[in-house]
């Protein structure tokens, strides 16, 4: 078995007669210095502070070293910095910058009350694991290890309240995008099922966005309809919005998985709540636009390029719908083999023609929902929302919350700090690589924490501009 390396110096290939030597005496150095901007946003908006109010902590206050708020700050900001695994924190706990982000009084860990924690800036993987593994169990079953619990409703409402607080003026209209996606599973997690469409065992989380603001991230088993759970989430979110903006028009937008009579009827029964949903095609709908498809085919044969024709109709299913509704049909003929092929598409809506005519309603309004998929990609690829590997559904939901609030922080930085910079429209992954991942020397004294960036860091001007934007926004 290899022994642990205890070298103090490492010799490299010499350069023009000079020795090239490396050691480990550089003092406190971090590779994530750009996260100071993220800390600034968190401190000003109080996102993690509000998160902590959703948690109950029954630990003995005389024996704990890290508060719930500090644990949450450490975990959420570490996710934003690209550290998806709890094992990462066994090294990160030595980084003074992580202690600074977590809000520790002494970021170097030199002010510890317990000898076993001296010299460590923040919590390790075991403590964070006890935070995440918080099953909702009776006290007599959970008193030894699971002393931290959370209220799901408070975290759900916090996502919406943050969205409401980000607006300076009351909007006349907002669009809520609903979508379901797959979260592949590779173990025997609680609530796992095989999904035929995705061809894997997975969860089927429900996301609700308004633009790039996240309002809901609900983890669900995959043996359900894509719209399942709307009856809890949509009324809750609409109620919170109505409490602040009673006259704002709310439009729900989603694919055909949400074109369910119960959801559409609920919208129709509530004033100023509309919907635009995709509608799965069938033989009746295709017969209704047969003439338009024939005309599109004729024009395609002449022009040899995709042709679209539009039609509006009143439509009702034979059994599942309670009433007729406005349907917009796209009769399209596209390239495929010699004669091309038909590509009919349909949407159903409560909006009348006075709001938008058929073509702009489909092309400009409905198709814009595709932007939501980029936000979901940020969640799952850049912020590890699919890291649901614990055995319990509840703790996996907490991991989804942690990822969601990491997104809230980075997105707030994008809105308030990155506006007008070269990273204004960058994804979370690009922001992390270009701005957060910056090496710096940290010096901690009684009076200040000094962080020294590299003189040659290419993002220096952007950092200064973002810091200025945040100062102007928050004062």
Secondary structure, DSSP 8 states (H G I E B T S, - for coil): -------SEEEEEEETTEEEEEES-S-EEES-GGGHHHHHHHHHHTHHHHHHTTEEE-S-TTT-SS-HHHHHHHHHHHHHTT--SGGGHHHHTT-HHHHHHHT-SSTTSTT-SSGGGTT--S--HHHHHHHH------HHHHTTT--EEE-HHHHHHHHHHHHHHT-SS--SEEEEEEEE--EE--S--TT-EEETTTTEEEE--EEEEETTEEEEEE--BSSS-TTTTHHHHHHHHHHHHHHH-TT-EEEEEE-GGG--HHHHHHHHHSTTEEEEEEE---HHHHHHTHHHHHHHHHHHHHH-S-EEEEEEEEE--SSS-SS-EEEEEEEEEE--TTT-EE--EEEEES--TTT--HHHIIIIIIGGGGHHHHHHHIIIIIS-TT---SS-HHHHHHHHHHHHHHHHHHHHHHHHTSTTSTTTT--HHHHIIIII---EEEEE-SS-EEEEE-TT-TTHHHHHHHHHHHHHHH-
